[in-house]
Amino acid sequence: MKKLVIFDLDGTLLNTIADLAAATNHALQHYGYPTHDTDAYRYFVGNGINKLFERALPETERTEANVLKIRSQFIPYYNIHNADLSRPYPGIEQVLHTLQANQILIGVASNKYQAATSKLIAQYFPDIQFVEVLGQREGVPAKPDPQAVLEIMEKADVSREDVAYIGDSCVDMETGKNAGVTTIGASWGFRPRTELEAYNPDFIADEACDILRFLGIPEE
Ligand SMILES: O=C(O)COP(=O)(O)O
């Protein structure tokens, strides 16, 4: 049985797409740029917020200065509105509780900036003791670099073969592979199942409880 299970946040634990879309659209609108339907954001999210802004800006406007402008409007808005419409995916809380009840350590490795990652995890999963919750931090390479996953493994003092990493995008499938751990795709997230299949993860979960079945943990 695995000793540590590490989760991605956006699109895996929480459906955050509507709040991310609203905050980015708010910032785009502030500068007179066109906005996007919520669904389009599924493909903009995944590599951190600066990449999200770059993708959301019109092609000819994708400069570093414009990304920083959008960021300056996004952050104060998202800090207040990051939990208006965001919700855990069905069955996720139960899965976390079952892992915890089985003494399996739980971690989070997200490309969402650290402050928002910590806040959302504390707000939505107050009963879960995470071994480590890592978001994107200044000077630390973002996923698919495996650093966050490796840091959590080190903190938990477990080796690769005892770890599973779960995420909903190609970035996550690469991250798990780069870290050399068992990699699970979550097909309920922002990206289609075919995107996950292309990376040949060890398993694709179509609903949260599939994770427990694959890991051989009895459901409560
Ligand atoms: O903020 C992002 O770009 C993605 O965050 P995630 O790594 O939790 O999916």
The ligand as an ORCA input file, in Angstrom:
! r2SCAN-3c Opt
* xyz 0 1
  O      -2.971     27.553    -11.093
  C      -2.709     26.752    -12.017
  O      -2.278     27.089    -13.111
  C      -2.954     25.297    -11.822
  O      -3.031     24.877    -10.514
  P      -2.960     23.290    -10.249
  O      -1.517     22.942    -10.392
  O      -3.514     23.135     -8.861
  O      -3.822     22.620    -11.292
*
